[in-house]
Amino acid sequence: MRLDIYRRAETDGKFSYLAVPETRDIPEEATNTDWEVEARAVEVADDAERIEDYDIDNLNGQLSEKGYAVTSVLH
């Protein structure tokens, strides 16, 4: 699958990341935050459960449930 990745600045110079399928816009509930484009059309295996570079866990579960995936609060 191909995903667009967005980021937003957090405290201490860290970032949160949002992954959205390439054909979709950022969902309405997430547009009230200042997301900036990090990468477009990132290739990820269809069965991937984690995107290591962006600390996104439960990728397919989040995409199925919400239509997007965000950085895990554990990271």
Biopython code that builds the backbone (N, CA, C, O; Angstrom):
import numpy as np
from Bio.PDB.StructureBuilder import StructureBuilder

atoms = [
    (1, "MET", "N", (0.842, -1.174, 0.000)),
    (1, "MET", "CA", (0.000, 0.000, 0.000)),
    (1, "MET", "C", (0.884, 1.233, 0.000)),
    (1, "MET", "O", (2.059, 1.173, 0.362)),
    (2, "ARG", "N", (0.311, 2.334, -0.405)),
    (2, "ARG", "CA", (1.049, 3.602, -0.426)),
    (2, "ARG", "C", (0.374, 4.582, 0.521)),
    (2, "ARG", "O", (-0.845, 4.758, 0.503)),
    (3, "LEU", "N", (1.197, 5.213, 1.345)),
    (3, "LEU", "CA", (0.695, 6.135, 2.362)),
    (3, "LEU", "C", (1.360, 7.493, 2.233)),
    (3, "LEU", "O", (2.529, 7.594, 1.859)),
    (4, "ASP", "N", (0.608, 8.526, 2.542)),
    (4, "ASP", "CA", (1.176, 9.858, 2.726)),
    (4, "ASP", "C", (1.412, 10.020, 4.219)),
    (4, "ASP", "O", (0.563, 9.657, 5.032)),
    (5, "ILE", "N", (2.563, 10.563, 4.573)),
    (5, "ILE", "CA", (2.943, 10.740, 5.975)),
    (5, "ILE", "C", (3.008, 12.232, 6.282)),
    (5, "ILE", "O", (3.608, 13.010, 5.540)),
    (6, "TYR", "N", (2.386, 12.609, 7.379)),
    (6, "TYR", "CA", (2.397, 13.992, 7.853)),
    (6, "TYR", "C", (3.039, 14.013, 9.234)),
    (6, "TYR", "O", (3.078, 12.994, 9.924)),
    (7, "ARG", "N", (3.544, 15.181, 9.634)),
    (7, "ARG", "CA", (4.126, 15.296, 10.970)),
    (7, "ARG", "C", (3.687, 16.597, 11.616)),
    (7, "ARG", "O", (3.307, 17.555, 10.943)),
    (8, "ARG", "N", (3.750, 16.605, 12.941)),
    (8, "ARG", "CA", (3.507, 17.842, 13.696)),
    (8, "ARG", "C", (4.500, 17.883, 14.839)),
    (8, "ARG", "O", (4.855, 16.848, 15.404)),
    (9, "ALA", "N", (4.937, 19.058, 15.171)),
    (9, "ALA", "CA", (5.910, 19.246, 16.247)),
    (9, "ALA", "C", (5.247, 19.040, 17.601)),
    (9, "ALA", "O", (4.117, 19.468, 17.836)),
    (10, "GLU", "N", (5.979, 18.375, 18.478)),
    (10, "GLU", "CA", (5.559, 18.174, 19.858)),
    (10, "GLU", "C", (6.603, 18.857, 20.750)),
    (10, "GLU", "O", (7.455, 19.589, 20.246)),
    (11, "THR", "N", (6.549, 18.632, 22.029)),
    (11, "THR", "CA", (7.525, 19.219, 22.943)),
    (11, "THR", "C", (8.883, 18.535, 22.808)),
    (11, "THR", "O", (8.978, 17.420, 22.296)),
    (12, "ASP", "N", (9.894, 19.190, 23.257)),
    (12, "ASP", "CA", (11.262, 18.665, 23.286)),
    (12, "ASP", "C", (11.799, 18.282, 21.909)),
    (12, "ASP", "O", (12.629, 17.380, 21.798)),
    (13, "GLY", "N", (11.333, 18.959, 20.860)),
    (13, "GLY", "CA", (11.845, 18.699, 19.517)),
    (13, "GLY", "C", (11.411, 17.380, 18.910)),
    (13, "GLY", "O", (11.983, 16.947, 17.910)),
    (14, "LYS", "N", (10.415, 16.731, 19.490)),
    (14, "LYS", "CA", (9.907, 15.465, 18.965)),
    (14, "LYS", "C", (8.749, 15.731, 18.009)),
    (14, "LYS", "O", (8.188, 16.826, 17.974)),
    (15, "PHE", "N", (8.406, 14.702, 17.233)),
    (15, "PHE", "CA", (7.313, 14.814, 16.280)),
    (15, "PHE", "C", (6.329, 13.664, 16.449)),
    (15, "PHE", "O", (6.707, 12.561, 16.844)),
    (16, "SER", "N", (5.074, 13.934, 16.148)),
    (16, "SER", "CA", (4.058, 12.900, 15.984)),
    (16, "SER", "C", (3.844, 12.752, 14.488)),
    (16, "SER", "O", (4.021, 13.704, 13.727)),
    (17, "TYR", "N", (3.462, 11.551, 14.072)),
    (17, "TYR", "CA", (3.261, 11.287, 12.649)),
    (17, "TYR", "C", (1.868, 10.739, 12.405)),
    (17, "TYR", "O", (1.292, 10.052, 13.248)),
    (18, "LEU", "N", (1.341, 11.058, 11.234)),
    (18, "LEU", "CA", (0.021, 10.640, 10.797)),
    (18, "LEU", "C", (0.181, 9.999, 9.429)),
    (18, "LEU", "O", (0.756, 10.606, 8.526)),
    (19, "ALA", "N", (-0.317, 8.784, 9.264)),
    (19, "ALA", "CA", (-0.259, 8.080, 7.983)),
    (19, "ALA", "C", (-1.674, 7.967, 7.424)),
    (19, "ALA", "O", (-2.599, 7.528, 8.108)),
    (20, "VAL", "N", (-1.818, 8.376, 6.164)),
    (20, "VAL", "CA", (-3.111, 8.363, 5.496)),
    (20, "VAL", "C", (-2.924, 7.676, 4.148)),
    (20, "VAL", "O", (-1.946, 7.954, 3.454)),
    (21, "PRO", "N", (-3.841, 6.781, 3.757)),
    (21, "PRO", "CA", (-3.721, 6.198, 2.420)),
    (21, "PRO", "C", (-3.593, 7.297, 1.361)),
    (21, "PRO", "O", (-4.263, 8.328, 1.427)),
    (22, "GLU", "N", (-2.737, 7.056, 0.409)),
    (22, "GLU", "CA", (-2.375, 8.052, -0.601)),
    (22, "GLU", "C", (-3.578, 8.703, -1.280)),
    (22, "GLU", "O", (-3.502, 9.875, -1.648)),
    (23, "THR", "N", (-4.656, 8.000, -1.454)),
    (23, "THR", "CA", (-5.811, 8.534, -2.174)),
    (23, "THR", "C", (-6.765, 9.344, -1.299)),
    (23, "THR", "O", (-7.771, 9.855, -1.792)),
    (24, "ARG", "N", (-6.461, 9.466, -0.010)),
    (24, "ARG", "CA", (-7.367, 10.167, 0.917)),
    (24, "ARG", "C", (-6.749, 11.456, 1.441)),
    (24, "ARG", "O", (-5.530, 11.619, 1.483)),
    (25, "ASP", "N", (-7.638, 12.369, 1.839)),
    (25, "ASP", "CA", (-7.220, 13.596, 2.516)),
    (25, "ASP", "C", (-7.089, 13.295, 4.006)),
    (25, "ASP", "O", (-7.554, 12.258, 4.481)),
    (26, "ILE", "N", (-6.457, 14.205, 4.737)),
    (26, "ILE", "CA", (-6.412, 14.065, 6.194)),
    (26, "ILE", "C", (-7.856, 14.093, 6.697)),
    (26, "ILE", "O", (-8.614, 14.989, 6.327)),
    (27, "PRO", "N", (-8.244, 13.141, 7.522)),
    (27, "PRO", "CA", (-9.622, 13.113, 8.036)),
    (27, "PRO", "C", (-9.976, 14.390, 8.798)),
    (27, "PRO", "O", (-9.114, 15.026, 9.405)),
    (28, "GLU", "N", (-11.236, 14.745, 8.756)),
    (28, "GLU", "CA", (-11.714, 15.995, 9.352)),
    (28, "GLU", "C", (-11.323, 16.144, 10.815)),
    (28, "GLU", "O", (-10.953, 17.236, 11.247)),
    (29, "GLU", "N", (-11.401, 15.048, 11.594)),
    (29, "GLU", "CA", (-11.079, 15.159, 13.017)),
    (29, "GLU", "C", (-9.605, 15.458, 13.271)),
    (29, "GLU", "O", (-9.233, 15.847, 14.379)),
    (30, "ALA", "N", (-8.767, 15.279, 12.258)),
    (30, "ALA", "CA", (-7.336, 15.547, 12.413)),
    (30, "ALA", "C", (-6.903, 16.848, 11.741)),
    (30, "ALA", "O", (-5.747, 17.248, 11.883)),
    (31, "THR", "N", (-7.787, 17.509, 11.023)),
    (31, "THR", "CA", (-7.390, 18.716, 10.294)),
    (31, "THR", "C", (-7.253, 19.947, 11.177)),
    (31, "THR", "O", (-6.733, 20.968, 10.727)),
    (32, "ASN", "N", (-7.707, 19.873, 12.420)),
    (32, "ASN", "CA", (-7.583, 21.031, 13.308)),
    (32, "ASN", "C", (-6.183, 21.143, 13.910)),
    (32, "ASN", "O", (-5.925, 22.035, 14.719)),
    (33, "THR", "N", (-5.294, 20.258, 13.526)),
    (33, "THR", "CA", (-3.914, 20.266, 14.001)),
    (33, "THR", "C", (-3.011, 20.636, 12.839)),
    (33, "THR", "O", (-3.325, 20.339, 11.686)),
    (34, "ASP", "N", (-1.903, 21.276, 13.131)),
    (34, "ASP", "CA", (-0.999, 21.742, 12.085)),
    (34, "ASP", "C", (-0.099, 20.628, 11.565)),
    (34, "ASP", "O", (1.071, 20.556, 11.939)),
    (35, "TRP", "N", (-0.627, 19.764, 10.712)),
    (35, "TRP", "CA", (0.157, 18.690, 10.110)),
    (35, "TRP", "C", (0.887, 19.224, 8.892)),
    (35, "TRP", "O", (0.310, 19.957, 8.089)),
    (36, "GLU", "N", (2.141, 18.863, 8.753)),
    (36, "GLU", "CA", (2.954, 19.219, 7.593)),
    (36, "GLU", "C", (3.319, 17.949, 6.846)),
    (36, "GLU", "O", (3.485, 16.894, 7.457)),
    (37, "VAL", "N", (3.444, 18.043, 5.538)),
    (37, "VAL", "CA", (3.818, 16.874, 4.741)),
    (37, "VAL", "C", (5.240, 16.447, 5.090)),
    (37, "VAL", "O", (6.169, 17.254, 5.060)),
    (38, "GLU", "N", (5.392, 15.188, 5.416)),
    (38, "GLU", "CA", (6.700, 14.584, 5.680)),
    (38, "GLU", "C", (7.155, 13.787, 4.466)),
    (38, "GLU", "O", (8.308, 13.897, 4.050)),
    (39, "ALA", "N", (6.253, 12.980, 3.888)),
    (39, "ALA", "CA", (6.594, 12.142, 2.734)),
    (39, "ALA", "C", (5.314, 11.767, 1.999)),
    (39, "ALA", "O", (4.263, 11.594, 2.616)),
    (40, "ARG", "N", (5.406, 11.643, 0.697)),
    (40, "ARG", "CA", (4.258, 11.247, -0.130)),
    (40, "ARG", "C", (4.503, 9.867, -0.727)),
    (40, "ARG", "O", (5.637, 9.505, -1.044)),
    (41, "ALA", "N", (3.433, 9.108, -0.875)),
    (41, "ALA", "CA", (3.443, 7.812, -1.564)),
    (41, "ALA", "C", (4.516, 6.866, -1.021)),
    (41, "ALA", "O", (5.267, 6.261, -1.786)),
    (42, "VAL", "N", (4.578, 6.745, 0.301)),
    (42, "VAL", "CA", (5.523, 5.826, 0.941)),
    (42, "VAL", "C", (5.005, 4.398, 0.755)),
    (42, "VAL", "O", (3.871, 4.097, 1.128)),
    (43, "GLU", "N", (5.827, 3.525, 0.184)),
    (43, "GLU", "CA", (5.451, 2.120, -0.019)),
    (43, "GLU", "C", (5.585, 1.355, 1.286)),
    (43, "GLU", "O", (6.647, 1.356, 1.910)),
    (44, "VAL", "N", (4.509, 0.703, 1.695)),
    (44, "VAL", "CA", (4.484, -0.103, 2.912)),
    (44, "VAL", "C", (3.815, -1.430, 2.553)),
    (44, "VAL", "O", (2.822, -1.445, 1.826)),
    (45, "ALA", "N", (4.343, -2.523, 3.050)),
    (45, "ALA", "CA", (3.744, -3.832, 2.789)),
    (45, "ALA", "C", (2.288, -3.846, 3.259)),
    (45, "ALA", "O", (1.959, -3.272, 4.297)),
    (46, "ASP", "N", (1.425, -4.500, 2.492)),
    (46, "ASP", "CA", (0.002, -4.555, 2.833)),
    (46, "ASP", "C", (-0.255, -5.172, 4.200)),
    (46, "ASP", "O", (-1.244, -4.835, 4.852)),
    (47, "ASP", "N", (0.609, -6.059, 4.638)),
    (47, "ASP", "CA", (0.408, -6.715, 5.926)),
    (47, "ASP", "C", (1.262, -6.111, 7.044)),
    (47, "ASP", "O", (1.374, -6.696, 8.121)),
    (48, "ALA", "N", (1.859, -4.953, 6.796)),
    (48, "ALA", "CA", (2.701, -4.302, 7.806)),
    (48, "ALA", "C", (1.853, -3.901, 9.010)),
    (48, "ALA", "O", (0.752, -3.373, 8.856)),
    (49, "GLU", "N", (2.364, -4.151, 10.182)),
    (49, "GLU", "CA", (1.680, -3.750, 11.408)),
    (49, "GLU", "C", (2.390, -2.589, 12.098)),
    (49, "GLU", "O", (1.901, -2.061, 13.097)),
    (50, "ARG", "N", (3.519, -2.202, 11.574)),
    (50, "ARG", "CA", (4.303, -1.124, 12.200)),
    (50, "ARG", "C", (5.096, -0.391, 11.131)),
    (50, "ARG", "O", (5.603, -1.004, 10.191)),
    (51, "ILE", "N", (5.201, 0.920, 11.280)),
    (51, "ILE", "CA", (6.109, 1.712, 10.457)),
    (51, "ILE", "C", (7.174, 2.238, 11.411)),
    (51, "ILE", "O", (6.974, 3.233, 12.108)),
    (52, "GLU", "N", (8.280, 1.564, 11.424)),
    (52, "GLU", "CA", (9.371, 1.821, 12.368)),
    (52, "GLU", "C", (9.840, 3.279, 12.356)),
    (52, "GLU", "O", (10.000, 3.889, 13.414)),
    (53, "ASP", "N", (10.058, 3.831, 11.172)),
    (53, "ASP", "CA", (10.615, 5.190, 11.064)),
    (53, "ASP", "C", (9.724, 6.260, 11.684)),
    (53, "ASP", "O", (10.198, 7.335, 12.052)),
    (54, "TYR", "N", (8.431, 5.963, 11.798)),
    (54, "TYR", "CA", (7.485, 6.955, 12.314)),
    (54, "TYR", "C", (6.812, 6.516, 13.619)),
    (54, "TYR", "O", (5.861, 7.152, 14.074)),
    (55, "ASP", "N", (7.301, 5.440, 14.212)),
    (55, "ASP", "CA", (6.759, 4.937, 15.485)),
    (55, "ASP", "C", (5.250, 4.719, 15.437)),
    (55, "ASP", "O", (4.539, 4.993, 16.404)),
    (56, "ILE", "N", (4.776, 4.225, 14.307)),
    (56, "ILE", "CA", (3.350, 3.933, 14.158)),
    (56, "ILE", "C", (3.149, 2.435, 14.359)),
    (56, "ILE", "O", (3.681, 1.623, 13.602)),
    (57, "ASP", "N", (2.379, 2.077, 15.379)),
    (57, "ASP", "CA", (2.053, 0.686, 15.684)),
    (57, "ASP", "C", (0.610, 0.393, 15.261)),
    (57, "ASP", "O", (-0.189, 1.307, 15.057)),
    (58, "ASN", "N", (0.293, -0.906, 15.135)),
    (58, "ASN", "CA", (-1.059, -1.341, 14.784)),
    (58, "ASN", "C", (-1.563, -0.616, 13.532)),
    (58, "ASN", "O", (-2.691, -0.125, 13.498)),
    (59, "LEU", "N", (-0.723, -0.560, 12.521)),
    (59, "LEU", "CA", (-1.025, 0.197, 11.310)),
    (59, "LEU", "C", (-2.357, -0.211, 10.689)),
    (59, "LEU", "O", (-3.241, 0.628, 10.516)),
    (60, "ASN", "N", (-2.508, -1.479, 10.356)),
    (60, "ASN", "CA", (-3.737, -1.916, 9.686)),
    (60, "ASN", "C", (-4.958, -1.782, 10.576)),
    (60, "ASN", "O", (-6.044, -1.468, 10.089)),
    (61, "GLY", "N", (-4.801, -2.013, 11.867)),
    (61, "GLY", "CA", (-5.919, -1.841, 12.790)),
    (61, "GLY", "C", (-6.389, -0.398, 12.839)),
    (61, "GLY", "O", (-7.590, -0.129, 12.801)),
    (62, "GLN", "N", (-5.446, 0.528, 12.922)),
    (62, "GLN", "CA", (-5.806, 1.949, 12.941)),
    (62, "GLN", "C", (-6.436, 2.383, 11.625)),
    (62, "GLN", "O", (-7.428, 3.112, 11.616)),
    (63, "LEU", "N", (-5.850, 1.928, 10.498)),
    (63, "LEU", "CA", (-6.408, 2.302, 9.193)),
    (63, "LEU", "C", (-7.828, 1.778, 9.036)),
    (63, "LEU", "O", (-8.690, 2.476, 8.503)),
    (64, "SER", "N", (-8.080, 0.559, 9.492)),
    (64, "SER", "CA", (-9.426, -0.025, 9.399)),
    (64, "SER", "C", (-10.424, 0.713, 10.280)),
    (64, "SER", "O", (-11.561, 0.968, 9.883)),
    (65, "GLU", "N", (-9.972, 1.050, 11.488)),
    (65, "GLU", "CA", (-10.864, 1.681, 12.465)),
    (65, "GLU", "C", (-11.126, 3.153, 12.170)),
    (65, "GLU", "O", (-12.269, 3.606, 12.235)),
    (66, "LYS", "N", (-10.068, 3.904, 11.842)),
    (66, "LYS", "CA", (-10.185, 5.357, 11.733)),
    (66, "LYS", "C", (-9.951, 5.908, 10.329)),
    (66, "LYS", "O", (-10.335, 7.040, 10.031)),
    (67, "GLY", "N", (-9.320, 5.107, 9.463)),
    (67, "GLY", "CA", (-8.987, 5.599, 8.131)),
    (67, "GLY", "C", (-7.626, 6.273, 8.092)),
    (67, "GLY", "O", (-7.194, 6.742, 7.039)),
    (68, "TYR", "N", (-6.946, 6.325, 9.236)),
    (68, "TYR", "CA", (-5.597, 6.880, 9.342)),
    (68, "TYR", "C", (-4.913, 6.211, 10.518)),
    (68, "TYR", "O", (-5.555, 5.524, 11.312)),
    (69, "ALA", "N", (-3.611, 6.412, 10.627)),
    (69, "ALA", "CA", (-2.853, 5.859, 11.744)),
    (69, "ALA", "C", (-1.931, 6.943, 12.287)),
    (69, "ALA", "O", (-1.401, 7.754, 11.526)),
    (70, "VAL", "N", (-1.740, 6.955, 13.600)),
    (70, "VAL", "CA", (-0.901, 7.970, 14.227)),
    (70, "VAL", "C", (0.182, 7.315, 15.065)),
    (70, "VAL", "O", (0.102, 6.138, 15.416)),
    (71, "THR", "N", (1.191, 8.107, 15.374)),
    (71, "THR", "CA", (2.296, 7.659, 16.225)),
    (71, "THR", "C", (1.747, 7.104, 17.536)),
    (71, "THR", "O", (0.822, 7.663, 18.124)),
    (72, "SER", "N", (2.322, 6.016, 17.974)),
    (72, "SER", "CA", (1.909, 5.385, 19.220)),
    (72, "SER", "C", (2.255, 6.269, 20.405)),
    (72, "SER", "O", (3.318, 6.889, 20.433)),
    (73, "VAL", "N", (1.364, 6.328, 21.378)),
    (73, "VAL", "CA", (1.635, 7.095, 22.597)),
    (73, "VAL", "C", (2.752, 6.452, 23.415)),
    (73, "VAL", "O", (3.312, 7.093, 24.305)),
    (74, "LEU", "N", (3.081, 5.195, 23.125)),
    (74, "LEU", "CA", (4.153, 4.515, 23.830)),
    (74, "LEU", "C", (5.533, 5.019, 23.414)),
    (74, "LEU", "O", (6.525, 4.741, 24.087)),
    (75, "HIS", "N", (5.598, 5.749, 22.320)),
    (75, "HIS", "CA", (6.887, 6.239, 21.827)),
    (75, "HIS", "C", (6.955, 7.706, 22.121)),
    (75, "HIS", "O", (7.952, 8.354, 21.799)),
]
sb = StructureBuilder()
sb.init_structure("model")
sb.init_model(0)
sb.init_chain("A")
sb.init_seg("    ")
for serial, (resi, resn, name, xyz) in enumerate(atoms, 1):
    if name == "N":
        sb.init_residue(resn, " ", resi, " ")
    sb.init_atom(name, np.array(xyz, "f"), 0.0, 1.0, " ", f" {name:<3s}", serial, name[0])
structure = sb.get_structure()
